[in-house]
């Protein structure tokens, strides 16, 4: 295979977050021949936790989502623009939670900035990307992918912006942190039945940090909240053909596990691209 196939351009932007007035790194990975195919427009896939998705040397866990190798090794995938939005470090848990988490554990409270973060993505980042790149800006060609708390905010934004986001990849969602609030929010909404949603969890997602937050079987909590989300979407009328639920035996809460299933997720979300 011609090595030129593997050529991808990466462009870095610094966009101002309205509620902090600080710049946030947003990186754009362009498909092969983007510059020469000037009449071609592309679907866009937005990733949360940008530090963890591109390069293992940057990743919190030391292992990235391997997006670039995934694109290189799976030429059947639709050509797409990848947008990786960095998290805000210590404020990550606040930004990726639409609701506050504050159970009766002294000194532990976070969340509630998710609505503002979602507005940043949809009112600052997405318009910037659509203005500066040749995108297919409609909902059917707009996807969002996140893991853990990034999965939580992906679920929330998929509901709040269902008219603009048509495809979701929800990996190992920690929605058990605010399950009741999410359930109440979803219950009030009418859902379009044409979103495509890929839901993934492992059976061994237990982490020591999670055990500090709640006294429950964490691995079971991850499975339960993923199953609940899947069932709620069906009950709300989402077409079964547009849903994919993957539960992997023995898989842990890690970028390594998520990277393994990323190609299938992108194939599913981009099936009609």
Beta strands, then each sheet from edge to edge (+ up, - down):
strand 1: 9-17
strand 2: 22-30
strand 3: 43-47
strand 4: 80-85
strand 5: 100-101
strand 6: 110-111
strand 7: 142-147
strand 8: 167-171
strand 9: 196-204
strand 10: 243-252
sheet 1: 1+ 2- 4+ 3+ 7+ 8+ 9+ 10+
sheet 2: 5+ 6-
end
